[in-house]
Amino acid sequence: MQPEQQLHWIRRFYRARLARYAAARYLKRIYLANWQSWVRVRAFLVWHISLALSRRLSLLNHAARHHPVALPRSAASVAAGAVTRLQMLMYRITGQRSIWYQMRPFSALKTADASYRELVPARLYPTPMPEVLPTQYARYFPHGDCHLPVPAIGVLEIADAQVMSKSDLIFTRDVCLHHDLYRFERDFLFEEMHSMVSINARSDMLVRFKGDHLRSIPKGISLIGSTTSNYIHWLTEALPKLALIDQIDAYADLPYLIDSGLHPNILESIQLVNSRRRQLIEVGPSELLAVEKLLCVTPTAYVPFDFLPGLAADQLDINPSSAMYSPDALQRLRQLLVATLVQAPVAPRKKLYLRRSGRSRPMENSDEVEALMREQGFSIVEPETLSFSDQVRLFSDAGVIVGQGGAALGNIIFAPAACHLVVLTTWSPYTIHYYFANLAAALGQTCTLIMCEPVQSELGEHRAHMGVNVPVSTLLKAIQ
């Protein structure tokens, strides 16, 4: 979830004043339903009208260049003016300024451009499946170990690129570059949800709506991303890139590009890993940064941000490969930070229970659960109240960690391989339950998922916001 201060003021007002009322939650559902319809209408207008007109204009221009007898150049000029006026009218109707791009994966760029440097080779790694309690939910999970493919991690050098705040996409003239792990027929990108872009997967085309303010720099390494404001996404998807590339001498003079407004703990983590004290260049909201020489590290992890609205559960094909982490990148990050912040490694001994202080995903029987935790010798902590360095130190010798699914569980990256993770969650066929299980497996840890009774949250009925009623006897069995 985004930090409260980064939300639009309307969303902040809703959470603070209205979310507690059933009528307001009902009106919000109506609004969101209509908003999704508006997105689809806009996409229809953009793709099926403007794209069709643009293609016909291209045919006219091609005919004018190569067949002047069949089609006078003046005709192409008249057609160009007509199409341009129609496009401008459509953009006024939709309230958007749009720029078109052909979509291309990073792999296409690697085959066409020799400026690629591999940092971590591709490999299969065995991933033990989590223990699932109560046992009736275990039937939804494979048994034993799965051997999951982890793609190679490398550095791409891209000339004359543009990056946009809060986006993983990279733009070059009329091409939009993206990593190869997206499944556009299933995944709902952060950029789409926030009306930054619209994607037509069938045509491999993208239209960009945001990025009005343009400035230029000569070179930089991109750490910009759609989920960099979320602590666990930062720990798994951005900070490992920094840990891998920071020690390479060839890139020592390049600054890091980051999103503006990052949480102080995230900024602290950058300073700890940024051993050469490189310059940090912030990219602000709706800003587009042109970079003559851009270095981009391919993904160290990928979990879909969300799924396209309207997809049935069987269309999502959620399986162990739905949450990909690079064990090499994560363990490199852990070794670097623990060596920097922890004086001497000790045997795992701490028993930590992570209390949630936010209003999302409330725990109905929290008093009962915390009483059990104290009885079993657990320390009750709120990681978000600690500095980043203190969180690394706290988790560095944890033997057992219990907590609800959430960003704080990303701190298991700093826990030793002997650690056991117990995740309190709710069952849903739309939820990627491998998120934390695969993360623990990549770190050599064990994981137990406890499926709790779902509880309605003030923030709505979205599966990510459901609260829990923890089966205490099942929890006791898991920690013993």
N, C-alpha and C positions, 0 to 999 in steps of 0.2 A: 504494500500500500504506500502511496505517496505521503511524504511528510505533510502535516496539516497546513503549514505555511505556504506550500507550493500549490495548493489547490485553488481553483477559481473561487472568487469571493461568494458566488452563488452556492457552490458546493459547501463552502465553509459555513455559510448561514444555514443551509439545510441541516447539516450535521449538528450544529450548535442549538438550533431553535425548533426545527420541524420534525426531525427524524423520529422523535418519540411518539408522534401522533399517527394513528392508523390511516386517517384520511390523507395526510401528507404523503405517506408511503404509497397509498393507492394512486394519488395523482402523479407521483414520480414514475410509477410503472407505466401509466398512460403516456406521460411525456417521453419516456425512453422508447416506448413502442413506436410513437410517432416520429421520434428522432431517427430511429433505424429506418423507418419508411422513407423519410426525407433523404437519408444517405443513399438509399437504393434509387430513389427518383433522380437525385443529382448524378449518380453514377450512370444511370440510363441515358440521361441527357448528354453527359460528357462523352461517353463511349459510343453510343449508337447514332448520335447526330454529328457531333464534332469530328469524331474519328472517321466516319464515313465521308464527310465533306472534305476532310484533309486528304484522305486517300485519293479522292477523285481530283482534287487539285493537283496532287503529285502526278497523276496520269496526264492531266492536261499540260503541265509544265514539261513532262517527258516528251509528249507528242510535239509540243512547240519546238523543243530543241532538236529532235531527231527527224521530225516529219513536217517541215514548214509548209509543204504544199497542202497536206491533209488538214492542218490546223494552224492558221496564222498565229504569230506570236501575240498579236493584239487580243485574240480571243482568250489566250491563257491569262493575259494581264487583266482582262475584264472579269474572268472567272476568279482570279486571285482576289481582286477587290471585293467581289460579292461574298466569297467564302469568309474573308477577313471580317466583313461587316456582320455576317451571320454569327460568326464565332464571338465577336464582341457583344452582340445582343444576347447570346446565350449566357455568356459570362456575367452580364449585368443581371439577367434573370436569376441565375444561381448564386449571385453574390460572390463569385470566386474569380481570382486571377490564376490561370492554369498554365503549366508548362509540361510538355509531353516528353516522355522518355521511353526508349526501348529497354527492357529489363535484361540483364545479363548476370549470370552467377560468377563468383570469383574464379571458378575453375576455368571458365572460358578466357578470362584475362591471363591466367597462368600459362595457358597453352600458347597465347599470342604474345606474351611479354616475358622476356627472360629475367626481369628484375624481381625474382622471387627467391626467398631464402627460407629454408626449412629449419624450424626450431625444435620440433618434436615429431618423430615419425608416427605414421598411422599404425595402429595395432588393435588386436582383439584383447579384451581383458575380461576375466571371469567375474561375474557379478552375482554374489549370493542373494537369493530372494529373502525378503524380510519375514520374520515370524509375524503372523496376523492373529489377533485376538479381538473378540471371541472367535473361535475356530470356524464357525459357520461362514465367515467372510473369506476364509483361506481359499475357497474354491475359485475365487475371482483372480487368483494370482498363480503364476507358474511355480513349480516346485524345483528345488535344487538350485544349481547355478545356471545363469545365462551368460553366454559369451557375446558381449556387445562390442560393435565396432566403434572405435574412436578415430576420427579423421586426423590427418597430420595437421600440425599447427605451424604456420609460417608467416613471414612478413611479405606483404605485397607493396611494391613501390608504384604509385599511380601519379602520373603527370597531369597537371592542370585539372585537379579535382575540386569538388565542392562538398563540404559537409554542413549538415544542418543540425541545430541544437535538438537534443532528445531524439535522435534518429540514428539507426544503424546503417542506413542507406548512404551510398556515396554516388555523387552525380558528376558526370563528365560530358560536357556538351549535350548530346541527345541520348546518352546512355545512363541508366541507373544500375549501379553495381550492388549486388547483395550476396551474402554468404550462401553456401549450397545446402544448408540444413532446413531452410524454409520449405513448407509444403503449402503452397498458396491456395490449393483447393480446400484446405482444412484450417490453416492458421489465420487468426485475426490479429494483424500486427498492431502494435501500439500506435504507429503512425496513422493507420486507418481509423482506429477507434477515436483518435483525437483530431480527425479531419485534416491531417497534414498531407495525406496522399489518398488516391483511389487507385486500386489495382484491378486490372483485367487479366486474370491468370491465363485465360484461353489465348489471348493475343500477345502475352508477354509484354504488355504495355502498362505504363504507370503515368498518372498525371499528378503533379505536385501543386498544392494549393498555398503552401506557406514558404517562408524564406525570403522576405522582402528586402531586408537590410543586408547589403553585401559589402564586405571588406576583404582585403587580400593580405596574405603573408607568403614568404618564400618557401617555407618548409615546416613540417611538423609531424608528430606521431599522434594518431587519433585514439583517444580513450572515450570518445563521445558515444553515447548509446541511448536507446529508448528507455532503459530501466535503471539507469545509473543512480537515480535517487533512492532506489530500494536497496536496503543494506545487503540482503542475501544475494541479490542479483549482482551487486557491485563486487562482492567477495568471490563469486564464482565466474562471472563473465567479463569483468574489467580488470580487477586488481591482479589476477594471474598473468594477464597479458603484460602488465607493467613489470612484474617479477621476471618474466622471461626475456624481455627486450632490454631491460635497464642496464645489464652488464655487457652488452655488445658494443665494442669500441667504435665500430663503424658508424653507429648512430649517436655518438656521444654529444654532438652539437645540436641535436634536434630538440625543440621544445615539445611538451606534451599539450595536447588540445583536450580540454575538459568542458563539461556542461557547467554553466554558472549556477550558483545557488545550491551547491552540494552541502550536505550535512557536515558539521565540523568533524565528526568521527571519520567520515569518508576522506575529507581533506587531510586529516591526521595520518590516515593509512597511506595516502599518496606520499607524504613527506617521509614516512618511514622507509618506503620502498624506493623512493627517488634518491638513490645514493649519490648521484652526480649533481644534485640540486639544479636540475634543468628548469628553465622557465616554464610556468604554467600559463597557457592562454585560454581564457574562458570564452565560451560561445554562448551568447544570451538567447532568450526566447525569441523565436521567429527570425533569428539571424542566420545568414548564410555566409560561410567563411570559404573563400577561394584559396587554395593551397597549390603553389606551383609544383611542389614535391611532397606528396602525402604518403606516409607509411601507415599501413593498416595491418594489424595482427588478426589472423583468421580465428574463428571462435574457439575458446577454451571450454565452453559449455553452451548448451542450448536446451531450453524448455519453452514450448510455445507460450506466448504472453496470454493468449485466450484463443477460443475457437470461433469460427464464423457463426453468426446467429442463425438459428434454424436447423443446424445439423443434428441428426439423431445420434444417439450414443454409439450405435454400431458403425456409423460413418466416420467416427473419430479414430478408430483403431488405436486406442490407448494400450500400450504394451511397454515392457521394460526399456525399449529403445526410445521411448518418448521423452526420457530425461537423460541427456548425454553430458558427461563430465570427463575431462581429461585428468586421470590420476596423476600423471607426470606434472602437469601445471599446478594442480592443487597442492601436491606434496612439496613442490618447489617453493610455493608461497608459504606453506606452513613452516618449512625448515628455515626460511629466511627470517620470518618474523619472530619465531620462537627463539632462534639463536640471538636475535637482536635484543629482545625484551625480557627473556627468562634467563636468570643467572646460571642455574644448573638444573638440567632436567631431572625430574623425580618420578617415581613410580605412580601410576594412576591411583588416586585415592579419594578425590572429592566426589560427593554426590550432590548434584545440582538440580534444583527444580526451578524452572523459568516461569515466573509470574508475568502475565500480560496485564499491562496497565491501560491499554486502549479500550475503546468501546466496541470495536469489531470483534467478532467471534467470542462473545462472553461465555464464561464457565458458570453454569447454573449452581453447581454444588462446590464452588471453590473453597469454601471454609472447610468442608469435609475432606477435600483432597489435600489441602495444605496441612490439616491436622495429621493426616496419614503420613505426609512427607516428613514432617518434624519427628513423628514417632519413629520413622525408619532412618533417621539420621541425616536427612537431606538439608542442605542450605537453600533457603528461598531467596532468589535474586531477581532483580529487574535489570537485565543487561542494557536496556536503552538509557538507563540513568548513569552508566559508566562511560568513561572515555574509551577510545579504541584500544589504547595500550593496556588499560586495566582489563578489558574483555579478553585480550590475548592471554594475559597472565592468569586470569581466573580460569579459563578453559584449558590451559596448557597441561594440567595434571588431573583432569576430570576422568573419573572412572565410570560414572553413570550420569546421564543427562535425561531429564524428563521435561517435556513441554508440549504445548499446543503447536500445531503447524504454523509457522510464521517466520519473519525475517531473523529473529533472535537465534533460531536454530542454525543459522549460517555459521555461528561461532564454533560448531563442531570441527570446522577446518583446523582449528588450533588445538583440538584435543588429540591425545595419542591414539595409536591404532588399537589399543586394548579397550577403548571406550565403548560403552553400550548405550545406544540412543533409544529412547522410548517416546514415540510421537502420539499425541492425543489428537484424533481427527474424527471425521464423520464419513461414512461410506457414501459415495456417489459415483455412478458410471461416467460422469463428466469430469472427474477430478484425477489429476496425474498423481496417484499415490506413490509413484516411484521417485517423486521429487527428492524427498529426504532419504529414502531407502537407498537409492543409487548414489547419492552424495556420500552417505556413510560408507557404502561399499567401496567407492573410489578412494576413500581414506583408510581402508583396511579395518573399519569398525563394523559392529553388528547393530542391527536395527529391529525393533519391534513396533508394529503399528497397532494401536488400540482403537477400534471403531466404537465411537461413543454415540449416544442418543443425540440427534440434532435438536438444537434449540433455536427458536426464532430470534434474530438479531434486530436491534433498532435500525440498523443501516440497510435493511431490506432482506429479500429472500435469495439473493445470489449465493450460490454454493460456497463462494470464498468468504462469505460473511456469516455463515451459520455458526451459532454457538454450540456448546457441547454440555452434555450431562455425563460425567465420567463414571463408568462402572468401577467402583472402588475396589471390589474384590478382584476384578480382572487386573487392575493396575498393581495391586499388591502381588499378585502372581507373577507379573512381568518383572518387577524389580527384585523379586526374590530368586 
